[in-house]
């Protein structure tokens, strides 16, 4: 009886290891590309895109979750209004940085 129990346990362990190793290489249905990858695909300049993504992280991540920002879908006017409101609350964002962020966020939505 002990031998059968040990064999079954061994088979289950091997099966678990096999299945878990296979699942690491398979993207899940909910997996999404990173924001940089999406932007690079949209605009074609990954170096510039990563700079803008870093700028957004630097300027906004202490106030909002990055996922909230990157998953938001707004029009150009809505982004402009939102960033103007954040600037009025004290966010240190220049007009040039604001336009770069809006352009990058809009490119991600296309």
N, C-alpha and C positions, 0 to 999 in steps of 0.2 A: 504494500500500500504506500509506503514511504517513497519507493522508487517512482511510482506513477505520479505521486504528488510533486516530486522534484522534477520529473520530466515535463509535466504540464507547466510548472512554474518557470522552468528554463525556456520553454517554447514561448511563453507569454513575454518573458523578458526580451528575448531575441526579437520577437515581433514588434514590441514597443520601441526598441532601439532602431529597428529598420524603418518603421513608420515615422518616427521623429526625425530621422536623418533625411528621409525623402521630403518631408514637409518644409524643411529649411530652404530648399531650392525652388519651391513653388510659390509664386506670389499669391497672396490672398486676394479674394474678390474685392476687399476694401482697400487694398494698398493703392497709394497715390504717389505720383512722382513728387519730388521735392519742388519747392517753389522755384529754386534756381534752374532746375531742369525744365520746368514748364516755361519759364521766362526765356531760357536759352532757345527753346524750340520756337517760341513765338517771335523773338526778335533776331535770333541768330548771332548775338554777341554775348557769349557766356561770361567773359571777363567783366564787361560793363554791367551785366545783369547781377553778377555776384556782388559788385560794388554797391549797387542800388539796394539789393536785399540786405546787405550789411548796414547800410545807412538806415533803412527802415527798422531793423533790429535795434540799432543804437538809439534812435530817436524815440521809438514807441514801445519797446518791449517792457520797460519798467511801468507802463501804464495799462497795457492790454496784453493778453496772451498773443503770441505770434500767430497761432492757428486762427484766432479770431480775425486778425488783420488779413492774413493770406487767404482765408476762406470767404471773406466778405465780397459781395458782388454789388458794386455801386456804379452809377454813372459818373462821368467826369465831374459834373456839377456837384453830385453828392460827396465825392471825395474831396473836392475843393472846399465845400462847406464844412465837412468834418475836420479837415486839417486846419482850416481857419479857426474853428472853435477850439481845437487843441492848442493852437498858437495863442489864442486869447487867454487860455488857462495857464500859459507859461511855457509851453513846449518851445524849445530852441530850434526852430526850423526856419531856414532862410527861404525866400521866394523861389530861388533856383532849386533848392533841395525839395521843396514842396512839389514843384512841377515835375522833377525827375521821379519822385515817388508816385505821383499820379499817373504819369506816362507808363511806368513799370507795372503798376497795379492794373491799369486798363489793358495793357498788352497780355497780361495773364488771363483776362476774361475772354479773350477772343479765341 
